[in-house]
């Protein structure tokens, strides 16, 4: 019998297990294969860390998260967020509004015209006012997961790999977490942080809880790595470009793409699947064609021929808010919708607060009163 079982060793699950363990709780972290594996949402070495949000709530939470990343890097003894700065542009991205939010929170930023931005970053083309904020960067997602899982173990947590959870069952006053091969763990509390696998586990959770989880949509996204035309003299920035017909983001590719180019993807451009179990890892040719055409038009510093490509899972809520809440000993943690990576260490703190009742959870992360099953 353990106090807490955390299901899923991605960014959110590893962060939650680490936070619970260092608070002195007895924790077992279980992962269906290995932490940060390619079948989830936390693999690879490149995720965007940025402050650009249309709401003060999110930008302030990024600032809080940056402090948590700094602590994690110090304790782990490694760099997990590489500074690059970030650019926001496009008619629907509303750079002026994002700048006003950053000003309110106290985030360093600069607005400039398209011509001035093109002169400073000749590898990119711009069609609107451009917002630059130097505090952005690239997260080593896999490195962060492994670091937090290691720190959790050092704080006393048990980490079990090759342990796919099939069901979560009520067992007296506690719970029985059962693996696909029939092994089980008994716990007082369960934290379900299963990412794209969450839709498969929801039916095994108590109905009263299940009916309060908002509808989740899992997408198999894809990203493409394009080589630089010339070896950069410095680090390329991350960027978000939002047009009426397309929203694209890009960032330096990281070690999993040999640092040779820029990782570029269409936001929510992948196909919908029932859950991670139905993802096949096959890149959609139509999506590749759209992204290649985008690079050809808007990224003159890149060769519009991808040298690598990959898929990833986005688990979306209807409003792109996170779910961090629970009832009767089960906590659901789904910091998702394609923008959760940057918040990982602070999500661990919020999730631990939700699971233990030790602190406040933002109202917008709470479960709804009830939704149709």
N, C-alpha and C positions, 0 to 999 in steps of 0.2 A: 504494500500500500504506500503510495506517495501522495504528497499534498497536491501537486499540480502536474498534469501531463499537457505538454504543448505539442500540438499536431502540426507538423510542417516546419522544416528548417530552411525556409527562404529568408529574405531580409526581415520581414515582420516577425516570423516565428523565432528566429535566432535572437533578435533584439529583445523579444518578450522573455524568452528563457533566460537570457543573460541578466535582464533587469530583475526578474523574480529571484534568481539565484543569488545575486549580490545583495538582495534585501534579506537574505537568510532563509528563503523558502526552499523546501525540498521539491526539486523539479526534475522531470524526465522529458527530454526533447526527442520526439520521434520523427523520422523522415523516411518516406517510402523508398527512396534509393540512396542518394548522397546529398549533402547540403549543396545548394546552388546548382543543382543538376539542370541539364538542358531541357527537361520536360516541364519546367515551371516558368516563373517570371523573374528569377533573380540570378540567372546565369550570365557569364560574360564579364568583361571588364569596363564597359562603357554605358553609363546612365547619366542623364543631365542633372546637375545641381544648379538651380536657378531661383531667382527671387521674383520673376515676372508673373504676377497674378493680378487679376482684375479686382480682387477683394483684399482688404487690409487683413482680414483673418488669416488668409493663406500666407501672405508675405511675412506677417509677424511670426507665423509658425515656422517658416523657413529660417528666419533669424534665430529662433529658439533651437531649431534643429542644427544650425551651423555650430552652435556652442556644444551641442551633444556630439557632433562629429569630431570636433577638436578634442574632446575628452576621450572618445573612442580611439582616435589616432595615437594619442599620448599613451594610453594603457596598452594598446596593441603593438606599439613601437613601429608603426608603418604609416605611410601616406595612403589615404583612402579616397581623398578628394583632391584632384589635381586642378589648380587654378587655370582657367582659360578665358574667363569673361564670356558674355553672351549678348546676342543681338536679337531684338524683336522688331519685326516690320511686317508690312502688308496692311491692306485696307481694313480687314476685320480684326487685326491684332490690337489696334488702338494704342499705339506706343505712348501717346500723350497721357492717356488715362493710366497706363501702367506706371508711367513716370510719377504721376501724382500720388499713386499708392506708395511707391518707393519713398517718395519725399516724406510722406506721413510716418512711415516706419523708420526712416533714417538710413535708407540703403543708398550708397553712392551710385550715381547714374549720370548719364549724359544723353540729351536729345540732339539730333543733328539731321540735316537734310540728306536726301538720297545721294547727291553728288559728293558731298563731303564724306559720307560713309564709304562710297565706292573708291574714293581716293585712299582712304585709310585701309580698306580691306578689298584690294583689287580682285581677289578670287571670288567675290560674291557680287551679285547684281541686286539692286534695290529699286522698289517702285513706290516708296512712301517715306515719310519721316521714319527715322531709325532710332531705337532706344538701345543704348549700350550700358551694361552694368558689369564692372570688372570683378565683382565678388562671386560670379558664377564659376562652374567648373565641371569636371567629369568624375563621376563616382566609379570606383572599382567595386562593382556589385559582388562578384564572387569573393574577392578579397575581404570585403566587409562581412559577408556571411560567415566565412571561415574564421575570421577574427572574433566575431561575437560568439560563435559556437565554442571556440577555444576558451574565451574568457568565461563563458557560462560553465564549462567543465571545470575550469580552475577555481570557480566559486562554489563548486560542489554539485553541479547538475550532472545528470546522466544523459549521454547522447547516444541514441540507438539509430543506426542506419539499416537500410534494407528492411524497413518495418512499415509496410503500407497499411494504413488504417482502413478497415472495412466498415466498422460500426462503432458508435458511441452509445452505450446502453446504461440506463439507470440501474444501480446496484445498491439497494438499500438507501442509505443516506448519501452515498457517493456514486461513482460511475465505473463502468467496466469498458475499457477501450480495447477493441478486438482487432487483431491484424488479419490480413487476408489468409494466412495459413493457420489461424486459430489461436495463436499466442495471445495473451491478454495482459493488461496492466490495470490495476485498480487505483483509483485516485479520488481525492475529495473534490477536486476541481479539474475542469478540462478547458483548455484554450484551443480553439479550432482556428488555425491560421493556415489554411490549405490552398490559398490562391485559386487557380483555375480548377482545382479538384474539389473545391467547396460545394458546388452543386450536387456532386455525388454523395457527399456526406450529410447534406441537409436533411434528406428523408429519414436518416437514422436519429436525428436530434428530436427532443420533445416537441410535440406539435405546437404547444403554446409559444415556444421560442421560434420555431420554424416559420410560423405565420407572421412573425414580426420582421423577418429579414426581407429587405426590398428585393425586387427581381434582379437577378444577376445575369449579365450577358458576357459570355466568354468569347473573345476573338483571337484567332490565330493571326498575329501580325507578322510582318516581315520587314527586315532592314537590309540595306545594300551598302557595300563598302566600295567607294570610288577612289582611285588613286589620284594623288596630286599631280598636276602637270609639271610642276617644278618643286624641288625640295623646299619646304617652307623655311623662311629665315627665323620664324618664331612659331608660336602655337596658334593654330586656327581657333577661332571662337566657336562656341556652340551657337545655335540659332533656332528661332521659330519664325516661320513665314506663313501667315494666314491670309489666304485669298478666298473669294466667294466659292470657288470650285475645288479648292485643295488646301489642306493644311499639312505642311511639311516641317520636319525638324531635322537637325543635323548636329554632329559632334565628332571630335577626333575619335578614331576607331578603337584605340587601345591595343593591348597586347594580343587579344584573340584575333585581331585583324592585322597583326604584325606592324602596327603603327604606320602603315603605308598610305593611309588616306582618311577620308571622312565617311562616317556612318550616316546615311541619309534614309529617312523613312517617311511614309505618309501616315499621319495620325488617324487611327481607326480605319485603316484601309484594308484590313484583312477580313476573312470570312468568319461568320459566327459559327461556333461549334457548341454542342450541349455542355461539354466540360473538357478539361484537359485530357481525359481518357480518349477523346475523339479527335484530338489533334494529330496530324500526320506528318508535320514538319516539311510539307511540300510547298514551295513558294508559288504564289499565284502569278502566272505570266502576265496577266493584265496589269497587276500592281507593279510588277517590274517595269513594264513598258511606261506606265505613268511616271514612275520615279526617274527613270532614265531620261524621259523627255523633260522633266523638271530640271534635272541637273544640266542638261544641254542648254536650257534657256536661262537658268538663274545662277549657275555656279561655274563661271568661266575658268576658275582655277582648278577644276577637276576634269579628268577624262571621263566622258559619259559612258563608260563601260565598266560595270561592277566586276571587281576581282574576287569578291566573296559575298555571300548572302546567308541569312539566317532567319529563323522564325522565333517568335516569342509570344507569350500569352498575356493579353490584357483581360482583366475581370472587371467589368464596368457596372456601376450602379446607375440608376436613371439620371441622377443629378451630379454625378462624378464626385460626390462626397464619399468619405470613408465610412465603414461600419466598424465600430469598436464598442461593443456593449454585450450584455448577456443577462441571464436570469437563472436563478436556482442552481448555481454552480458551474454553468457553461458560459464561456465568453467567446463570441465570434469576433475575429479580427480580420478585416478585409480592407487594408489600406491600398486602394486599387485604382482603377480607371486610368491607368497609364501614367500616373504622376506620383506614385507613392514612394519610389526609391529614395528620393532626397530626404524624406522624413524618417527613415528607418530607425535610428537610435532614439528619437523622441517618441516614435510610435511605440517602441518597447516600453517606455515609461508610462505612456497613456494606457496601454493595454494592461500593464501590471497594476495600475491604479484601478482599472475596471474590474480586473479579476479578483483583487484583494479588497476592493472597496476603500482603498486608502486615500484616494484623491478624486478630484473632479475630472470628468470626461466632457469635452465640448458637446453641447446639446446637439449639434448637427451630426455628430458621430453616433448618437444614440439610436437604438432600434425604434422603428415607428410603432405606433400603438397596435396596429394589426394590418396585415395585407392579405389579400386572397391567396389561398394555397395554390 
